[in-house]
Amino acid sequence: MDWNGQRVSHRRRARASNAGLECRRARQWISHEGARRARVAAVTPPHPSLARIQQWGPSVAAARDGGWLTGYGNG
């Protein structure tokens, strides 16, 4: 029984929990990827957006122009 009191098949419940895991894995990958690109940005010659990252720090730059997080939550 789910929170509505409706009976839900085991297969559907398993799929729902699996979707949650996928989402969590994607979020971890995104944070990891952001950290990796920030490290790369520290050693690459300045490109406009990389210069912005060095100026404000990776999290602010990413939040400001949507940089690496574009497409987040679309799939």
matplotlib code that plots the C-alpha trace (Angstrom):
import matplotlib.pyplot as plt

x = [0.0, 1.3, 0.5, -2.8, -3.9, -3.8, -2.1, 1.0, 2.8, 6.2, 7.7, 6.4, 7.6, 11.1, 11.2, 10.3, 13.1, 15.5, 14.6, 15.5, 18.9, 19.6, 18.7, 21.1, 23.9, 23.4, 23.7, 26.9, 28.3, 27.5, 29.2, 32.2, 32.3, 32.1, 35.1, 37.1, 36.4, 37.3, 40.7, 41.2, 40.2, 43.0, 45.7, 44.1, 44.7, 41.8, 38.7, 36.0, 34.0, 37.1, 38.3, 34.9, 35.4, 38.8, 37.4, 34.5, 35.2, 33.5, 30.2, 29.4, 30.4, 28.3, 25.3, 25.8, 25.9, 24.3, 27.7, 28.1, 24.6, 22.7, 20.7, 20.5, 17.2, 16.1, 16.8]
y = [0.0, 3.5, 6.7, 7.0, 3.7, 2.4, -0.9, -0.5, -3.3, -4.3, -3.5, 0.0, 0.6, -0.7, 1.5, 4.5, 3.8, 3.2, 6.6, 8.1, 6.4, 7.5, 11.1, 11.0, 9.5, 12.2, 14.9, 13.3, 13.2, 16.9, 18.0, 15.9, 17.2, 20.7, 20.2, 18.5, 21.4, 23.9, 22.2, 22.1, 25.8, 26.6, 25.4, 26.4, 29.8, 32.2, 31.9, 34.4, 32.0, 30.5, 34.0, 34.6, 31.3, 32.4, 35.8, 34.6, 31.0, 28.0, 27.9, 31.6, 31.4, 28.3, 29.9, 33.2, 32.0, 28.5, 27.2, 23.5, 23.0, 23.7, 20.6, 19.7, 18.1, 17.8, 14.2]
z = [0.0, -0.8, 1.0, -1.0, 0.3, -3.3, -4.0, -6.0, -7.8, -6.5, -10.0, -9.9, -6.4, -7.4, -10.4, -8.3, -5.8, -8.6, -10.1, -6.8, -6.8, -10.4, -9.4, -6.4, -8.5, -11.1, -8.4, -7.0, -10.5, -11.1, -7.9, -8.7, -12.2, -11.0, -8.7, -11.4, -13.9, -11.2, -10.8, -14.6, -14.7, -12.3, -14.8, -18.2, -19.8, -19.3, -21.4, -20.6, -18.4, -16.8, -16.0, -14.3, -12.3, -11.1, -10.2, -8.1, -7.3, -9.0, -7.1, -7.7, -11.4, -11.9, -10.2, -12.0, -15.6, -15.2, -16.5, -15.8, -14.4, -17.5, -18.4, -14.7, -13.9, -17.5, -17.9]

ax = plt.figure().add_subplot(projection="3d")
ax.plot(x, y, z, "-o")
ax.set_aspect("equal")
plt.show()
